[in-house]
Amino acid sequence: MAPRLQRPCSGRTHGALSARVQHGGAPERAIRNAVDTLVELTHNLGIATIGNQLYMSGLSNLFGQPEFVGGQQVHQVAQLLDNLEPWLREAAPNEPLSVYIGSENPIGRAAGVSLIIGRFRSPYSDRSYIGVLGPTRQSYRDVMTLVSHAGKTLEEALYD
């Protein structure tokens, strides 16, 4: 059963995300607020990269999912996270939104997770991404909408 999102496609949710990011102050705070909000809304691991800087939040959410309690899968997810930043640097997904489900995930085929990652424009790097990593059982449409909105909101905040 997929984790329930807190009304992810509602205007109120998008407004809350926008408010937290737009009023975050310094660029680092705006990015962290966007990641933290994705974590709260999706109950997944939230990530953002700006150049070589990686922001990550929600490890306890990810490892608290039933799929990852104990066993070898936790180790495989940890290896995926260790290789996430170099993989993003090499792969540089050019799509506004990319979805890698389970074995489609090129850096964590055996980890049994999905990576939903969006590219956004940033004055600090031409390789800026925001997304979530979570179990394969989730509401993809809702999470994709949130990730896309988070990227657009960050663009607005960083160029404002």
N, C-alpha and C positions, 0 to 999 in steps of 0.2 A: 504494500500500500504506500503510495507516494505521500511524503510529508505535506501537510496543509500549509499553504502560503497564507499570509495575512492580507487577503483581498488585493493581490498584486496588480491587477489591471485596473483598479479603481483610480479615479482622479485624485482621491484623497491620498492614496499611497504614492502616486507620482508627485503630488504636491509636497508631501512630507520629504521625499527623497530630494526633490529640487531645493526645498528650503534648507535642509541640512548641508547640502553641497554649496549652494550659493552664499550662505552665511557662514561658511567655514573659516573665512579669513585667509590665512596663508595658503598657498597652493598645496602644501603637504597636508594641511588639515582638511582641505576640501576633498582631496583624494582619499584620505583615511575615512572621512565621513561617508563617502560614497561606498567604500568597501564595507564599512561597518553596517551601513543600512542594508546592503545586499545580504549580508550575513543574517541580520535580524529578520528580514522578509522571507528568505529562502531556507534558512536553517542549514545552509551549506557552508563550505569554506569560500571566503571571498578573497580575490586577488586583484592586484593592479600592478602594472609595470610602467615606469616612465624611464626610458633608456635602460640604464643598468640598475635602477632602483626598484626593488620589489616590495610591495605592501601586501601583507597577508593577515587575515583574521578569521577566526572561527574554527580552529583546529579541533576544539572540543566538540563542536557541532558535528563535524565530519566523522570523527572517531567515536562519537556517541551513537551513530546510526547502527541499526542492528547488523548490517552487512560487515561492519568493521570492528565489532567487539571481539577481541581476541583473534587468534589465528594468524596465518601468513599474510592475509590481505592488508593488514596495517603496515607491515614491512614494505609491501609493494607500493602502497600509496605514498609512504615516506620517500621511497626511491624516486617516484614520479615527481614529488615536490622538489627533491634535490636537483632534478634535471629540468624543471619547468622554465626557469629563466634562460638557460643556454638554448633550450629548444625553441623558445619564442624568438630569441635573437636570430637563430638559424632559419627557422621556418617562416618567420615574419608573415603570418596570415594576412592577406590583403583584403579579404572580405570584411564588410562592416561587422558581420557576425558569423562566427564559425562554431560548429557543434561537433564534438567528437564523443561518440557514445561507446562505452565499453571497449571492446577490442579494436575499434576504429581509432582509439586514442594512440597516436604514434609514439608517445613516450611512456605509456603505462598500460599496454595491452592486457596484462594479467591483473591489473589492479581493480577492475570492475567498477570504474567510476566514469562519469561523464564530465567533460570540460566544455563549458559554454563561455566563449571568449569573444569580446568585441574590440575592434580597433577604434581609437578616437584620436582626433587631432589635438596636439599639445605644442605649446611654444617651446617646450623643454626637450622634446625628442620626436623624431619621426616614427618611432616604434613605441607607441603608447597603447596599452591594452587594459581592459577591465573585464572581470568575469567571475564565474563561480565553478567550483569543483564539488561534485556531490555524487550520490548513488545514481545508478542508472534508472531507478524508479523515481521519477519526479515529473512534475507538470512542465514539460519542455516549453510549450507555448508561453506560459506565464513567466517562466524564468528568462526565456529569450527576450520577452518584452521588457522585463526589468533591467536586464543587462544592457540592452540597446538604449533604454531611457537613461540609465546611469552614465553611459558614454556621452550621450548628447548633452546631458546636464553638466558633466565635467568640462566638455568643450566650451560651453557657454561661460562657466565660472572661470576657467583659466584664460580666456580671451577677453574677459570683461574688464 
